[in-house]
Amino acid sequence: MIQLQGIDSDVQGIVTDSGDTLFLDYGLYSDSFDDLVVPVRSFERKKIYDAAKFHYPGRMIFSKTPEIDEAQAIHLSEYFLYDTINGKRAKIVLPKRIGKGITGIHFPEVNQKGTRLTIYGRNLDTLQQFAAYKLFQSIHFR
């Protein structure tokens, strides 16, 4: 374990045998992976934004079928799954392409104080991703 600098939470890292790092973020504002979501809007909405000279986020996608595209998450790099681990609700993130994206888990509430826990790695190979997923499944809270 290596101690890393966190602003509002305890942040540590685990360096794997292959040199990858799994980051652990424990605190009230631990990352929930919400920034991985890509907003999808219609081309009609784009015309409105452009006419108003609205500066939209660079990750925003415009589509003929925005509701379907957003519901099917076709523009995302990761899959999002939800599970219960050791009695706690968890959001699990897995890349759609091995080695390209986030492998992680987020517990939005691990105690009565609302403390969160997030563990994640970036661009993990197949073996590291599998090991991380097994680690996620083995988490126990007191």
VENKA-V730883 format. One record per residue. PHI is phi in radians with two decimals (NA if undefined). D_CENTER is the distance of its C-alpha to the mean C-alpha in Angstrom with 2 decimals. Layout:
# VENKA-V730883
PHI	D_CENTER
PHI	D_CENTER
This chain:
# VENKA-V730883
NA	21.49
-2.11	21.48
-1.47	21.26
-2.05	19.28
-1.41	19.93
-1.97	17.85
-1.50	18.98
-2.27	18.54
-2.68	17.15
-1.46	18.00
-2.11	16.04
-2.37	17.08
-2.33	16.56
-2.05	17.77
-1.58	19.31
-1.43	19.68
-1.02	23.00
-1.55	21.88
1.60	20.90
-1.31	17.10
-2.13	15.41
-1.71	12.99
-1.71	12.06
-2.03	12.67
-2.21	12.31
-2.13	14.69
3.02	15.96
-1.25	16.32
-2.16	13.68
-1.00	10.90
-1.02	7.50
-1.80	6.06
1.19	3.08
-1.11	6.43
-1.28	7.37
-1.40	5.95
-1.30	8.59
-1.86	11.99
-1.23	15.02
-2.08	17.94
-2.23	21.45
-1.36	24.96
-1.15	27.38
-1.09	29.63
-1.12	27.06
-1.08	26.89
-1.05	30.68
-1.12	30.56
-1.05	28.04
-1.13	30.16
-1.11	33.38
-1.53	32.14
0.96	30.86
-1.33	27.44
-1.57	24.89
-1.63	21.72
-1.04	18.33
-1.06	18.36
-1.47	15.32
-1.21	17.30
-1.99	18.86
-1.95	22.29
-2.58	23.56
-1.28	26.66
-2.22	24.70
-1.10	21.70
-1.13	21.38
-1.18	21.41
-1.05	19.05
-1.20	16.44
-1.12	17.08
-1.54	16.85
0.95	13.69
-1.22	15.82
-1.66	14.49
-1.53	10.82
-1.55	10.11
-2.22	7.88
-1.63	9.08
-2.03	7.85
-2.18	10.37
-2.16	11.83
-2.61	14.30
-1.95	16.62
-2.16	16.93
0.90	20.02
1.41	20.50
-2.01	17.18
-1.22	14.72
-2.38	11.27
-1.77	8.08
-1.93	7.48
-2.09	5.38
-2.29	8.24
-1.20	9.53
-1.20	12.44
-2.08	14.57
-0.95	14.93
1.52	14.80
-2.36	12.92
2.40	9.17
-1.64	6.32
-1.99	7.49
-2.81	6.15
-2.44	7.26
-2.33	7.56
-1.83	11.17
-1.26	12.06
-2.76	15.64
-1.83	17.22
-2.66	20.62
-1.15	23.06
-1.44	22.16
1.45	18.65
-1.18	17.09
-1.91	13.39
-2.36	12.01
-2.27	8.77
-2.25	9.33
-2.73	7.77
-2.37	9.76
-1.98	10.13
0.93	12.56
-1.32	13.87
-1.33	17.05
-0.99	17.93
-1.15	19.44
-1.18	16.78
-1.13	14.04
-1.10	16.55
-1.10	17.37
-1.11	13.86
-1.10	13.63
-1.10	17.13
-1.05	16.30
-1.01	13.68
-1.18	16.51
-1.66	19.00
-1.16	17.63
-2.24	20.44
-1.93	20.96
-1.43	24.46
